[in-house]
Each structure stands twice: as C-alpha cells, then as structure tokens.
Amino acid sequence: MTEIKTQFDPILRKTLSKKKQIAIIPVGSIEQHGPHLPISTDSDIVTEVAKKISEKLGCLLLPTLSYGVSFEHAPFFNLSVRESTLKTVLTDLCMSLLSNNIKTVFIINGHHGNLKPIKNLDVKLKKISKNKLKVFPLSYWHFMEREFDHAGFVETSLMLAISKNVKMNLAKKGLITEGMTKQEITKIGKLANQSFPKATKNGIWGDPRKATKKDGQVILDEIIKNLGKRCQSCLTGHSS
C-alpha cells in the first residue's frame, strides 16, 4: 500500500513507470451523527476501510474526499456539495489519474447521499477515456450482513473500533424500524432522503446504546473480507 499524499514526485513517477497501479479514492461526508459521534464519522470509517483494502491489494491510497451530499440533514450541521459537484470532482480526479498512467480506480463510498453521484460513473468515465480507464464505485456497507444505520449500533460500533472520539454516555435511541411494515419503512426512508431530522427526530437511525468496540471489529473484518473479494473479482473480471 502506498499512501499517495506522503510520496515524493521523482520516486512516485519511477514507481508508476515500473508497473501498473491501482488507485483507491475514499469518499465520505461531514454531517451530524447524533450527540455521541463526530461529524466526520462517514469520512473516518471509509478512510479506515479504504486503507485496509489498499493494504490488502497493494494499491495507491488517495486522500479521502471528506465532503459529500448531505443537505437532507439540515437544520442539523452538514457541509455539503451538490451531486453535480461531487460527480465532476470524481470525474476530474479519475481522468487526472489516467494522465499519470493509472488506469484502474476504485471509488469506495462511505455515505448514503453519495450513491446517486457515483452511480454509472464507471460508464461515463469509460466513454470519456475511450475505454482506457476502469472505474469501480463501491459502497462499503453493501459488504456486510447487518442492516445499515445512521449513528446507530453499526456505525457506533465501527467508530468504537477505529476511533477514541466517541461519547457513549451521550448515545440515545433513535428511529427504530423493527415492527414496521415494508411499506412504512419505504415511506419513512423517502422522508429521510428529504429531511433526516423529520424522519428520525434526533438524527439517529437505529439504537447505538449497546454498541461495542468488539462488535465494531467483527463488522469491520467482515466488510474488509467481502469488499476485498469483490475488488479482486473486479480486477480479474470474474464474479465472486
């Protein structure tokens, strides 16, 4: 694994000229995560996931894009960019990587609001690059068996496993969908996409109160194992 921001130009160019390189771009967000998790939670988790995948595959790890599409969290705190802005930045970065002879890029996403901007980005970049560039957008939570949440059990456990910046004494129960019908969950999910505070009241989807570092490590290991397999299958062209 090579963390690209620590490199020096002559050495980096020499490395790039010697063998084909794969780059990883982690994408997160800056937004509220209840009273107990920092606003950097999505960026913190995806940075750790991307680092471990980079180590596993021997990739170039780019600095995390910490700003995402989080307007739905207003009036709670968020620092957001438009969908078109995020798509443009990722497109420009991937084309810039190509100009440096890096032709394979994994975009690892850590925030639900970024799903739309990264959708079909691979198709767009394939066309723009005239088939020279392979881009694989993947969201890390698709590689665990647990139902994802927002500042609930899963995210809080993951943060306990990777960070000391968690205040469990402030953790509160949020929106619980257990017992709801699929129709009700779909309806409240649509509301959350428009206004997360209206759907959840306190900005938490799930219940973080029983989250533990041990659970977080188990979930993280599962993600790295499954996501690593998917990345390998993307590189070989075989489905896993």
Secondary structure, DSSP 8 states (H G I E B T S, - for coil): -EEGGG--HHHHHHHHHHS--EEEEEE--EE-BTTTB-TTHHHHHHHHHHHHHHHHHT-EE---B--B--GGGTTS-EEB--HHHHHHHHHHHHHHHHHTT--EEEEEE--GGGHHHHTTHHHHHHHHTTT--EEEEEEGGGGSSS---BSSHHHHHHHHHH-S---GGG----B--TT--HHHHHHHHHHHHH-HHHHHSSS-BS--TT--HHHHHHHHHHHHHHHHHHHHHHHHT---
